[in-house]
Amino acid sequence: MKKLVLLLVLVSFMSISCGSTKKTKKVNRIDASEEVDLSGDWNDTDSQIVSKEMISQMLGEPWLAKAKSKKDGEPTVIVGKVKNKSNEHISTETFVKDLQKVLIGSGEVEFVSDKKTRTDLRDEVEDQTMNSSDDTMKGPGKELGADYMLVGQINTISDRSGGTSLKYYQVELELHELGTNKIVWMGQKKIKKVVKQKKRTW
């Protein structure tokens, strides 16, 4: 009887011990510019590489010299929608921000706010007309109109065999002249990734 009671106590103690065991995580901080690719999916590194290469390509094409000559100065550009037509979740807003950053940093074009931001800015201007002094008020009708809009899409193709998969990304961008709807530039960037899954040994 004593042995049975002792056995029950031991089993109960082991159950409590196992149930209270918590999984721990180890987190290592790394430099934000360091390239990390865990899954092979589209990530921040892909976004930055593609935006830099494609904007550099765009600004090296003949349309820019023609636009500067026509306007006698830097053309004004706005980034429109970049559609995600891939089979995975991609934050196109982050990609658009990367495109905007490279465009602004180039010094080759003037840049205007996107549609949503312009709405917020107009609300502020309207508020100023009611509440700000005449010498500090920014009135309506002074916005800089864009000459060109950059739009695009991201497509993917996936292939798999055993523990190896291929991920193929194709990014397409087009620059449209507002008013005439002319396409003055088209660009394409392709990324291929081979992802190998390690076999479990247990």
HELIX and SHEET records of a PDB file:
HELIX    1   1 LYS A    2  GLY A   19  1                                  18    
HELIX    2   2 ASP A   44  LEU A   59  1                                  16    
HELIX    3   3 TRP A   63  LYS A   71  1                                   9    
HELIX    4   4 THR A   92  SER A  106  1                                  15    
HELIX    5   5 LYS A  115  ASN A  131  1                                  17    
SHEET    1   A 5 GLU A 110  PHE A 111  0                                        
SHEET    2   A 5 THR A  76  ASN A  84  1                                        
SHEET    3   A 5 TYR A 148  SER A 161  1                                        
SHEET    4   A 5 THR A 164  GLU A 177 -1                                        
SHEET    5   A 5 LYS A 182  LYS A 196 -1                                        
END                                                                             
